[in-house]
Amino acid sequence: MTVRVLVADDQALVRSGFRMILESRPDIEVVGEAEDGFEAIEATRRLLPDVILMDVRMPNLDGVEATRRLVGRGTESRILILTTFDLDEYVYEAIRAGASGFLLKDVRPQELVDAVHVVAHGDALLAPSITRRLLDRFAEQAPGEPAAPPQLESLTERELEVLKLVAKGWSNAELAEKLFLSETTVKTHVSSVLRKLGLRDRVQAVVLAYEAGLVRPGSSV
């Protein structure tokens, strides 16, 4: 399957660089470019990309707000946020807005390609350097007595356990080893959790788990 990608960045040189890297791969096609958030929204409507590489800092409408509007309209495109700045507020707001991943622009070409594939297949992607602080930030923002959303009651005990581990950043392979299950079974549990809770991907599962108070940074699961 060819992954269709839209590149949204206000710098033409950056867009050209991303296009060159991605189009060197036979299974990735760059279907369009956008210079700001408004163009990204319109291009997404017309082109229906699988993945949007979305810069944070763009004129007229920034990447976080463009992401929020696209997700609010029910887009099926996965959004991968790219920025030069490793700033917590961008990470937090982008993930809250509905982004499926976050990478710094200094990633190596192969890492960019891998990130596009990961997000296109419905998995979440967070740069390792910021994952810990992101989780800390969610804990700080969570209310003192968080109320668990009623949808959690639809989960089985095993699914609730899987959700907590996903929120701690565990991969499917790690979950399989921890729970003595096959990776296929783990994927089935994760898919069931996302479906029952009405979530787009694992990133949203992390947000829900932290805001519901199911897990805290540093806590054991």
RAGIVEN-V899254 format. One record per pair of residues at least 12 apart in sequence whose C-alpha atoms are under 10 Angstrom apart, sorted by the first residue. I is the first residue (numbers start at 0). GAP is how many residues later the second one is. D is the distance in whole Angstrom. If there is no record, write none. Layout:
I:GAP:D + I:GAP:D
This chain:
0:25:10 + 0:26:7 + 0:27:9 + 1:23:10 + 1:24:8 + 1:25:4 + 1:26:5 + 1:27:7 + 1:48:9 + 1:115:10 + 1:118:10 + 2:19:10 + 2:23:10 + 2:24:6 + 2:25:5 + 2:26:6 + 2:27:8 + 2:28:10 + 2:46:8 + 2:47:6 + 2:48:7 + 2:113:8 + 2:114:8 + 2:117:7 + 2:118:9 + 3:23:9 + 3:24:6 + 3:25:5 + 3:26:6 + 3:27:6 + 3:28:9 + 3:43:9 + 3:44:8 + 3:45:5 + 3:46:5 + 3:47:6 + 3:48:9 + 3:73:10 + 3:112:10 + 3:116:9 + 4:14:9 + 4:17:9 + 4:18:10 + 4:23:7 + 4:24:6 + 4:25:5 + 4:26:6 + 4:27:7 + 4:28:9 + 4:39:10 + 4:42:9 + 4:43:9 + 4:44:5 + 4:45:6 + 4:46:5 + 4:47:6 + 4:48:7 + 4:72:9 + 4:73:10 + 4:74:10 + 4:111:8 + 4:115:9 + 5:13:9 + 5:23:9 + 5:24:6 + 5:25:6 + 5:26:5 + 5:27:6 + 5:28:8 + 5:34:8 + 5:37:8 + 5:38:8 + 5:41:8 + 5:42:9 + 5:43:6 + 5:44:8 + 5:45:6 + 5:46:5 + 5:47:6 + 5:48:8 + 5:71:10 + 5:73:9 + 6:12:8 + 6:23:7 + 6:24:8 + 6:25:6 + 6:26:5 + 6:27:6 + 6:28:9 + 6:33:8 + 6:36:10 + 6:42:10 + 6:44:9 + 6:45:6 + 6:46:5 + 6:47:7 + 6:48:8 + 6:73:10 + 7:24:9 + 7:25:6 + 7:26:4 + 7:27:6 + 7:28:7 + 7:29:7 + 7:30:10 + 7:31:8 + 7:32:6 + 7:33:10 + 7:35:9 + 7:44:7 + 7:45:6 + 7:46:5 + 7:47:6 + 7:48:9 + 7:50:9 + 7:55:8 + 7:73:10 + 7:74:9 + 8:24:8 + 8:25:6 + 8:26:5 + 8:27:6 + 8:28:9 + 8:30:10 + 8:31:9 + 8:44:8 + 8:45:7 + 8:46:5 + 8:47:8 + 8:48:8 + 8:49:7 + 8:50:10 + 8:53:10 + 8:54:9 + 8:73:9 + 8:74:10 + 9:23:10 + 9:24:7 + 9:25:4 + 9:26:6 + 9:27:9 + 9:44:10 + 9:45:8 + 9:46:10 + 9:47:8 + 9:48:6 + 9:49:7 + 9:52:10 + 10:23:10 + 10:24:7 + 10:25:10 + 10:44:10 + 10:47:9 + 11:21:9 + 11:22:9 + 11:23:8 + 13:41:10 + 13:91:9 + 14:17:10 + 14:18:7 + 14:19:9 + 14:20:9 + 14:38:10 + 15:17:9 + 16:92:10 + 17:12:9 + 17:35:9 + 17:87:10 + 17:91:8 + 17:94:9 + 17:95:10 + 18:12:9 + 18:13:9 + 18:14:9 + 19:89:10 + 20:87:10 + 20:88:6 + 20:89:8 + 20:91:8 + 20:92:8 + 21:87:8 + 21:88:9 + 21:90:8 + 21:91:6 + 21:94:9 + 22:90:10 + 23:89:10 + 24:88:8 + 26:90:9 + 27:85:9 + 27:88:9 + 27:89:9 + 28:20:9 + 28:21:10 + 29:19:9 + 29:21:10 + 29:22:10 + 30:12:9 + 30:13:10 + 30:16:7 + 30:17:9 + 30:18:7 + 30:19:10 + 31:12:9 + 31:14:10 + 31:15:8 + 31:16:10 + 31:17:9 + 31:20:10 + 32:19:10 + 32:20:9 + 33:19:10 + 33:20:9 + 33:21:10 + 34:19:10 + 34:20:9 + 34:23:7 + 34:24:8 + 34:25:10 + 34:26:10 + 35:18:9 + 35:19:9 + 35:20:10 + 35:21:9 + 35:22:5 + 35:23:6 + 35:24:6 + 35:25:6 + 35:26:7 + 35:27:8 + 35:30:9 + 36:17:8 + 36:18:9 + 36:19:9 + 36:20:9 + 36:21:7 + 36:22:8 + 36:23:7 + 36:24:5 + 36:25:5 + 36:26:6 + 36:27:9 + 36:28:8 + 36:29:5 + 36:30:8 + 36:32:10 + 36:33:10 + 37:20:10 + 37:21:9 + 37:22:7 + 37:23:6 + 37:24:9 + 37:25:9 + 37:27:10 + 37:28:7 + 37:31:10 + 38:21:10 + 38:22:9 + 38:27:9 + 39:12:8 + 39:13:10 + 39:14:8 + 39:21:9 + 39:22:10 + 39:23:9 + 39:26:7 + 39:27:9 + 39:30:9 + 40:20:10 + 40:25:7 + 40:26:8 + 40:28:8 + 40:29:7 + 40:34:10 + 41:28:10 + 43:26:8 + 43:31:8 + 43:32:10 + 43:33:8 + 44:25:9 + 44:30:8 + 44:32:10 + 47:27:9 + 47:28:8 + 47:29:7 + 48:26:10 + 48:27:9 + 48:28:6 + 48:29:8 + 48:30:10 + 48:71:10 + 49:25:10 + 49:26:7 + 49:27:5 + 49:28:6 + 49:29:9 + 49:66:9 + 49:67:10 + 49:69:9 + 49:70:6 + 49:71:9 + 49:72:10 + 50:25:9 + 50:26:5 + 50:27:5 + 50:28:6 + 50:29:7 + 50:49:9 + 50:65:7 + 50:66:9 + 50:68:7 + 50:69:6 + 50:70:10 + 51:15:9 + 51:25:7 + 51:26:6 + 51:27:5 + 51:28:6 + 51:29:8 + 51:30:10 + 51:47:10 + 51:48:10 + 51:64:9 + 51:67:10 + 51:68:10 + 52:25:9 + 52:26:6 + 52:27:5 + 52:28:6 + 52:29:7 + 52:48:10 + 52:49:10 + 52:50:10 + 52:59:10 + 52:63:8 + 53:12:9 + 53:13:8 + 53:25:7 + 53:26:6 + 53:27:5 + 53:28:6 + 53:29:8 + 53:45:9 + 53:48:9 + 54:25:9 + 54:26:6 + 54:27:5 + 54:28:6 + 54:29:9 + 54:47:10 + 54:48:10 + 54:49:10 + 54:50:9 + 55:25:7 + 55:26:6 + 55:27:6 + 55:28:9 + 55:29:9 + 55:34:7 + 55:35:10 + 55:38:8 + 56:25:9 + 56:26:7 + 56:27:9 + 56:28:10 + 56:33:10 + 62:16:10 + 62:18:8 + 62:19:9 + 62:20:10 + 62:27:10 + 62:31:8 + 62:34:10 + 62:36:10 + 63:17:8 + 63:26:8 + 63:27:9 + 63:28:10 + 63:29:7 + 63:30:5 + 63:31:9 + 63:32:9 + 63:33:7 + 63:34:9 + 63:35:8 + 64:28:9 + 64:29:8 + 64:32:7 + 65:28:10 + 65:31:9 + 66:12:7 + 66:13:9 + 66:14:9 + 66:26:10 + 66:27:7 + 66:28:9 + 66:29:10 + 66:30:6 + 66:31:7 + 66:32:7 + 67:25:9 + 67:26:8 + 67:27:9 + 67:28:8 + 67:29:5 + 67:30:6 + 67:31:8 + 68:28:8 + 68:29:9 + 69:27:9 + 69:28:9 + 69:29:10 + 70:26:7 + 70:27:6 + 70:28:8 + 70:129:10 + 71:25:9 + 71:26:9 + 75:124:9 + 76:22:10 + 76:23:10 + 76:42:10 + 76:43:8 + 76:45:10 + 77:20:9 + 77:21:7 + 77:22:6 + 77:23:8 + 77:38:9 + 77:41:6 + 77:42:6 + 77:43:9 + 77:44:8 + 77:45:9 + 77:46:10 + 77:122:9 + 77:123:9 + 78:15:9 + 78:16:10 + 78:19:8 + 78:20:5 + 78:21:5 + 78:22:7 + 78:23:9 + 78:37:9 + 78:40:8 + 78:41:9 + 79:14:9 + 79:15:10 + 79:18:10 + 79:19:6 + 79:20:6 + 79:21:5 + 79:22:6 + 79:23:7 + 79:32:10 + 79:35:8 + 79:36:8 + 79:39:7 + 79:40:10 + 79:44:9 + 79:45:8 + 79:46:9 + 80:13:7 + 80:14:9 + 80:18:7 + 80:19:8 + 80:20:6 + 80:21:5 + 80:22:6 + 80:23:8 + 80:24:9 + 80:44:10 + 80:45:10 + 81:19:9 + 81:20:6 + 81:21:5 + 81:22:6 + 81:23:6 + 81:24:9 + 81:25:10 + 81:30:10 + 82:19:8 + 82:20:7 + 82:21:5 + 82:22:5 + 82:23:9 + 83:19:9 + 83:20:6 + 83:21:5 + 83:22:7 + 84:18:10 + 84:19:7 + 84:20:8 + 84:21:10 + 85:16:10 + 85:17:9 + 85:18:7 + 85:19:10 + 85:41:10 + 85:43:9 + 85:44:8 + 86:43:9 + 87:42:8 + 87:43:10 + 87:45:7 + 87:46:7 + 87:49:8 + 88:45:9 + 88:48:9 + 89:12:9 + 90:12:9 + 90:35:9 + 90:36:10 + 90:39:8 + 90:40:9 + 90:42:9 + 90:43:7 + 90:46:10 + 91:41:9 + 91:42:6 + 91:43:9 + 91:45:7 + 91:46:8 + 91:115:10 + 94:31:10 + 94:39:9 + 94:108:7 + 94:109:8 + 94:111:10 + 94:112:8 + 95:42:10 + 95:107:9 + 95:108:8 + 95:111:7 + 95:112:10 + 96:107:10 + 97:101:10 + 97:102:8 + 97:103:9 + 97:105:8 + 97:106:7 + 97:109:10 + 98:20:10 + 98:25:9 + 98:26:9 + 98:101:10 + 98:102:9 + 98:104:8 + 98:105:9 + 99:18:10 + 99:19:6 + 99:20:9 + 99:22:8 + 99:23:7 + 99:24:5 + 99:25:6 + 99:26:8 + 99:100:8 + 99:101:7 + 99:102:8 + 99:103:6 + 99:104:8 + 100:14:8 + 100:15:9 + 100:17:9 + 100:18:7 + 100:22:9 + 100:23:6 + 100:24:4 + 100:25:5 + 100:26:8 + 100:100:10 + 100:101:10 + 100:102:8 + 101:13:9 + 101:22:9 + 101:23:6 + 101:24:5 + 101:25:6 + 101:26:10 + 101:28:9 + 101:29:10 + 102:12:8 + 102:22:8 + 102:23:7 + 102:24:5 + 102:25:9 + 102:26:10 + 102:27:9 + 103:22:10 + 103:23:7 + 103:25:10 + 103:26:10 + 106:20:9 + 114:12:10 + 118:82:9 + 120:80:10 + 121:69:10 + 121:78:8 + 121:79:6 + 121:80:8 + 122:77:9 + 122:78:6 + 122:79:6 + 122:80:8 + 123:45:10 + 123:76:10 + 123:77:6 + 123:78:5 + 123:79:5 + 123:80:9 + 123:81:10 + 123:82:10 + 124:76:10 + 124:77:9 + 124:78:8 + 125:43:9 + 125:77:9 + 127:41:10 + 130:37:10 + 130:38:8 + 131:36:9 + 131:37:9 + 131:85:8 + 131:86:10 + 132:84:9 + 133:73:10 + 133:83:10 + 134:32:9 + 134:33:8 + 134:34:9 + 134:71:8 + 134:72:9 + 134:75:8 + 134:80:10 + 134:81:8 + 134:82:6 + 134:83:10 + 135:74:10 + 135:80:8 + 135:81:6 + 135:82:9 + 136:73:10 + 136:80:9 + 137:68:9 + 137:69:7 + 137:70:10 + 137:71:10 + 137:72:6 + 137:73:7 + 137:75:10 + 137:78:9 + 137:79:9 + 138:68:10 + 138:71:6 + 138:72:7 + 138:74:8 + 138:76:9 + 138:77:6 + 138:78:7 + 139:70:10 + 139:71:10 + 139:76:10 + 139:77:10 + 140:69:9 + 140:70:8 + 141:65:10 + 141:68:7 + 141:69:5 + 141:70:8 + 141:71:7 + 141:74:10 + 142:67:10 + 142:68:7 + 142:69:9 + 142:70:8 + 143:69:9 + 144:66:10 + 144:67:9 + 144:68:8 + 145:64:9 + 145:65:7 + 145:66:5 + 145:67:6 + 145:68:9 + 146:64:8 + 146:65:6 + 146:66:8 + 146:67:10 + 147:60:9 + 147:61:9 + 147:63:8 + 147:64:5 + 147:65:7 + 147:66:8 + 148:48:9 + 148:59:9 + 148:60:10 + 148:62:10 + 148:63:7 + 149:47:9 + 150:42:10 + 150:45:7 + 150:46:6 + 150:47:9 + 151:41:9 + 151:44:8 + 151:45:7 + 151:56:10 + 151:57:10 + 151:60:9 + 152:43:10 + 152:44:10 + 153:39:9 + 153:42:7 + 153:43:8 + 154:34:10 + 154:37:9 + 154:38:7 + 154:41:7 + 154:42:9 + 155:33:10 + 155:36:10 + 155:37:9 + 157:21:9 + 157:31:8 + 157:35:10 + 158:27:9 + 158:29:10 + 158:30:6 + 158:31:7 + 158:32:10 + 158:33:8 + 158:34:6 + 158:35:10 + 159:29:9 + 159:30:10 + 159:33:8 + 159:49:10 + 159:54:9 + 160:14:10 + 160:18:9 + 160:28:10 + 160:53:10 + 160:60:8 + 161:13:7 + 161:14:10 + 161:17:9 + 161:24:8 + 161:25:10 + 161:27:7 + 161:28:7 + 161:31:8 + 161:59:10 + 162:26:9 + 162:27:7 + 162:30:7 + 162:31:9 + 162:39:9 + 162:42:7 + 162:43:8 + 162:45:9 + 162:46:7 + 162:51:9 + 162:52:10 + 163:41:9 + 163:42:8 + 163:45:7 + 163:46:9 + 163:50:7 + 163:51:6 + 163:52:10 + 163:56:10 + 163:57:7 + 164:13:9 + 164:41:9 + 164:44:10 + 164:50:9 + 164:55:10 + 164:56:7 + 165:24:8 + 165:36:7 + 165:37:9 + 165:39:7 + 165:40:7 + 165:43:9 + 166:35:8 + 166:36:8 + 166:37:9 + 166:38:7 + 166:39:4 + 166:40:8 + 166:41:9 + 166:42:6 + 166:43:7 + 166:47:9 + 166:48:7 + 166:49:9 + 166:50:10 + 166:54:10 + 167:38:8 + 167:41:9 + 167:42:9 + 167:47:8 + 167:48:8 + 167:49:8 + 167:50:9 + 167:51:9 + 167:52:9 + 167:53:8 + 168:33:9 + 168:34:9 + 168:37:8 + 170:12:10 + 170:15:10 + 171:12:9 + 171:13:10 + 171:14:6 + 171:15:7 + 171:18:9 + 172:13:8 + 172:14:10 + 173:12:10 + 174:12:10 + 189:12:8 + 189:15:10 + 192:12:8
